[in-house]
Amino acid sequence: MEKLAKAPMIRRSLTKVTNTQSTTSLTDMNDDCLTSVFDYLDTANLVNLTKTNKRLNNIVTHRVIPRKIVQLDMQRSPIRAMMKLFGGTITRISIYAHNRPSNQPCISSFAEIFHLLTVYGTPGKLQQLTINGLFDKDYEISSNEFENFRPYLENIHTLSIGVKYFENVYIKRFMKNIPKQNLRHLSLDNIPLSSKWLSVQSLPRLRNICMYVKVNGQNLHSIGDKLTRYIAEKPQLSTFDVVRVNVPTHTFMSQMGIEYELMRQHIQIELSRHVPNITQSGTAKTNSMVDQPTSVTGQSVTLANRSYGKAKWEHLDNFTNLKNFSLKTHAKDFRDAGEVFRILAERNTIGYLESISGFIPRTENTSYPVQFDHLRRMTHVKSLQLVDFGRLHSDNFVGKLFENLTRL
């Protein structure tokens, strides 16, 4: 009887707790928690959030926006309203205008965005600038206008910039005028190179550079020459990469594709000569050496006047601090894996190792067979990616790699 009498009191107590929890609101959270939640909202929703009350407005403006990339769509975004709200605390801006015909002007011009930055922004506050999906004419800004913008761009340390189709008029002027003294990270997509700005003198603090090269219609020899001259100045780079994009599948086996790979491997050799302390270089931020078939349409492929073979990999021994390495072979009879892994094992600096192969060779009948004791000496490998697109009768080469890299 006593147990039954106490039961209603328990039910009333549970009901009371439930009612208390239901009164908790979003604003009961502290500023740190709200900042973490608001980090997941896009810029448009953050604009709406600033209209709710003063406290949330301050959190968004002074806590969230300074560490968020503010997306400015030149086709749809209410750019003036966004710059008026956040211009004073913006540190990262992404400007884009995707899916727009080349003959259709943007609703907001590039010069207008920069002008709004001078009206509502804080000089020296901007640190990262990303520009994508624009045409050459979209970059039309006069030198006089740039002088007004310069104080607001002086401290940019990360610049990612691309152009869809260019006539090499406005984009060249833009790259010439934009402040580059404090740049540390530079990503270029289809941007014409110029020795007037691609130099250690113009980019004294640059540490990371990535270039996306559209092979068709570009002068690969000119690109290779300018990059070679820049590397010969011995820049203090940590990462360097040249990536080929937007190339039809059949082009990979064409002479154009081969020339691109040769240019890219020539750059690797120049890096090993002049920037041996580099830690990452190549596709996917690794030192990627792509081995092509030894014959294409009857033409022998050579690298820097050296035929394929052991000499091709000598430059790897010059890298003293290489952390990431990727070996990608497309050749049906790739014979040099043993030499590659021997060099890497002697240096023993690799922390990330990737091996991707379309045709894994048999371990016998190779010029430089893999000595698996070399793999066991690579004691610093902490991350491994092995992909074998070859057939099952390839002696399970990738499996043997995995078995011998035992200290992951």
N, C-alpha and C positions, 0 to 999 in steps of 0.2 A: 504493500500500500504506500509506503514512503517513497519508493522509486517512481510509482505512477504520479504521485503528487508533485514531484520535482520536474517531471517531463515538460509541462507547459512553460515553466520558467526558462528551460533550455531553449525552447523554440522562440520565445520572445527575445532572448539574448542574441540569437543568430539573426533574427530579423533586424534588430537594432544595428548590428555590425554591417549588414548589407546596405542599409540606408545611409550609414556614415560613408561607406566607400563610394556610393553613387554621387556624392556631392563634390568629389575631387575633380578639378578642372585642369586644363593644360597649363594655365598660368600659375598653378601651385608648384610646378617644377622649377628648379633653380636655373640660372642663366646658362650654366655649363651644359645641363641636360638638354635645354631647348636649342642650344647651338648645335649639338650633335644631331638632334632631330631635323632641324632646318637645313642641315648640310645636304640632305637627300632631295630637297626641293629644287626645281629648275628656276631660272631667273624670273619667268612670268609669274609663278606662284609666290615667289619672294616679294615681288611688287605688290601683289594683293595682300600679303601678310602685313606689309608696312602700314596698310590703311586701317588695321584693326584697333591698335592702341599704341601709346607712346613707348611703352616698355618693349613690345615686340618690334616696333620700328627701330629702336636703338640696337637691339640684339642683332637684327638682320643687317643693319647698315654698318655697324662697327665691329661685329664679331664674325658674321657669316661671309659677307661680301669680300672682305680683305683676303680671305683664303680660298675663294671660289673663282672659277673661270666664268666670267659673265659673257653669255652668248648673245651676240648682236647680229640678228638676221637682217641684212640690208633690204630684204624683200617684205618682211612682215613685222618685225619687232617695232614697238613704240620707242624708238631709240632716244628721242629727246626726253621723254618722260623717265626712261631708265637712267639716262645720264644725269638728269636733274636730281634724282633720288640718290644714286650711288656714285656719282662721278668723283666725289671727294675722297672715297675710301677704296675705289677699285684698284686692284693690283694686277689682275689678269683679265685680258680681253680676248675673245675669239670673234672675229669678224668673218662672215661668210654670206654667200648668195648662191645656193645650189639650185640646180634644175632651172636655169634661166637661159633663154636664147641669147646669142651674142649681140643681136640687134635690139634687145630690150633693155632700156636703162634701169638701174636700180631705183627703188623708191627713195632710198637714202644714199647719198653719194659718199664716197670715201673721204673727200675733203670735209664734208659736213660732220662726220663722226669725229674727225680730228679737231674741228673747230669747237664742237661741243665739249671735247676734252679740255680745251683751254678755258672755256667758260665755267664749267662745273668741276673740273678736275683739280688735283693737287700736283704742282710741279715735282717731278722726281718720284712720284708714288708708283707709277706703272712699272711692273717688273717683267711681265710676260705678255707677248703679243703673238697671236695666231691669226693668219689670214688665209682663207681657202675658198675655192670655187669662183674666183674672180677672173675676168679677162684683163688683158694688158691695159686697155683704155680705162678700166676702173681705177687704176693707180695714178690717174692724172692729178698731180699736185705740183704746183709751181715751186720753184726754189724759194721764193719770197714767203710763200705760205709755210714751207717747211721750217723756216727760221722762227716763225711764231710757235710752231709745234715742238721745236727741239727741246726746250726745258722740260717738257712733259714726257719725253722719250729717252732722256739721257741715261737713266738707270735701268733700262731694259736689259735683262741678262739672258732671256730666252726668247728667241725669234723663230717662228715656224711660218714659212711663207710659200705659197704656190700660185701658179697661174695656169689657166686652162689652155689658152692659145695665145701666143704672144707675137708681137711685131718688133720686140726689143726696143721699144721707144720709152714708154712711161715706167715700165718695171726697172729698166736700167737706171733711170733717174732716181727712182725710189730707193733702190739698193745703194746708190751712190750717196744719197743725202741722209738716210736714216742713221742715227748715231750707233756706232759699233764698238766704241772703246770699252764698254762694260759687258759685251756679249760673252757668255760662257757656253751657251747651247744654241746651235744653229741647225735648222732643218730646211732644206731647199727642195722644192718640188717643181721640176721643169723650169728652173730659173737660169737664165744665161749668165755664165761666169764672166767676170771682168778682173783683170790683174790690177785695176785701179782700187778695188776694195778687197779682193781675195788675197790678202797678204798679212804677214805677222804684224806689220806696222799698223794696218787698219784694224786688225782683230787681235790685239795683244793678250787678251784674257781668255780667248776661245779655248775650250777644253773638249767639247763634243761637237762633231759635225756629221750630218747624215744628208746624203744627196739622193734624190729619186730621179733617175734618168729615163726619159722616154726615148728608146733607141731609134725608132723610125723618125727620119727627118732631122736628126741631130748629128753634128760633126763630132764623132767620138774622138778623133785625133786631137781636135781643139780642146775638148774637155780634159783628155788625158794629159796634154801638155801643160795646161794651166794648173791642174792639180799637182802635177809633178813639180812644177816651179814653186808652188806653195809649200809642199812637203819639204823641198830642199832648203827652205828657210828655217827648218827645225822648229816647228810650232810645238808648244807644250800641250799636246793633245793626250786625252785619256781614251777617247773612242773616235773612230773614223769609219765611215761606211759609204759605199756607193751601191745603190740598189737599182736594178732594172725593173721597170713596171710597164704595164700596158703593151706587152709584146705578144703577137699571135703565136700560137704553139709552133707552127711550122718555122717561124723565124728563129727559134732556138737552135735549129739545126742549119740555119742559113749562114752565109758568110758574115752578115751583119751581127748575128748572135755570137759567132765565134770572135769577131773583133771586139765586141763588148767584153767578153770573158777575158780576152788577152789584155785589154786595157785595164781591167779591174785587177788582174793578177800582177800586172806591171806596177800598179799603185801599191799593192801589198809589198812588193820587193823594195820599192822606194821608202815605204814606211819602215821596213826592217833596217834600212840603211841610216835613215835620218831621225826616226822617232822610235828607237828600239824599246823604250820604256812603256809603250802603249799597252793598255790592258785589254781592250776590246776593239776588234775591227772586223767587219764583214757582215754578211747577212744575219739578221736577228741578233745584232750586237755580239757577234762572235767572229773569230778569225776564220772565215770560210774560204776554203780552197776548192773550187769546182773543177773537176777533171773532165774534160771533153773527150769524145772519141778521137783517136789519133788520125783519122782521115775523114774529111768531109768533101764530097764531090771530087774525090781524087786529089785534094790539096792537103799537103802535110801541115799540121798545126804546130807552131813553134812559139816559144815564150822568150822574149828578150834575146833573140838569136840563139837560144838554147833549146835543143830538142827535148821532148818529153823523156823523163827518166829521173834518176837520182838528183841530178843538178837542179831540177825544178824546185826542190824543197830546201835547198841550202839556206835560203833566207830565213827559214823558221828558227834556225839556231841563233839568229841575231836578236830575237825578241827575248828580253831578259825578265819581263814582268807580265807575260801574257796569261790572263786568267781564264778566258773562254775560248774554246776552239770547236769549230764545226768542220767536219770532212764530208763533202757531198760529192759522190761520184756518179756520173751518168755514162761512163765509158763501159763497154761490154767486157773489156779486158784490162781492168785497172790493176797495175802491177806494183804500185809504190806504197801500199799501206804500211808495210814493214818499216820503210825508211821514215815515214811520217811519225809513226808511234815511237820509233827509236829516238828521234830528236825530242819529241815531247817528253819522253821518259827521262832523258838526260837533264832537261831543264826542270821538270817536276814542279811547275808553277800552276798547272791547269786545275781550276776548281769546277768548271762546267765543261762537259765533253758531250758532243753530239756527233752521231754518225748516221747519215741518211744515204741509202744506196738503192739505185734502181737495179743494178747488176752487181751482186757481190761475187768476187772471183773465188775460185778454188784456192785454198791456201798453198797447194803445191803448184808448180809450173809458173811461179811468179818471179820477176826479177829480184824483188826484195820482199821475201815472205815475212809474215808477221811472227816475231818472236814474242810469245805471250808472257815471258818473264819481264819484258819491257813494260807491259801493262801493269804488272804487279808492283812495279816501282813507281807508278803514278799515285802516290799516297795522298795527294791533296784533293782528289776528285770527290766532290760532295754532291754533284748533280749530274745525272747521266740520261741522255735520250738516244735510244737506238731504234732505227727504223730500217727494216729490210724489205724492199719490194721485189727482191729476187726470187728465184725458184727454190724449191726445197732441196734440190741436189747441189746447192751452193756450199755444202759442208757446214751449214749452220754457222757461218762466220760471225754473225752478230751474237749468237748464243755464246760462242767462245769468248768474245769480247766481254760479255756480261759476267761470265764465270770467273774471269781473271781479274776484273776490277772489283776486288773483294773488300776494299776499305771504304766503301761509300758511307 
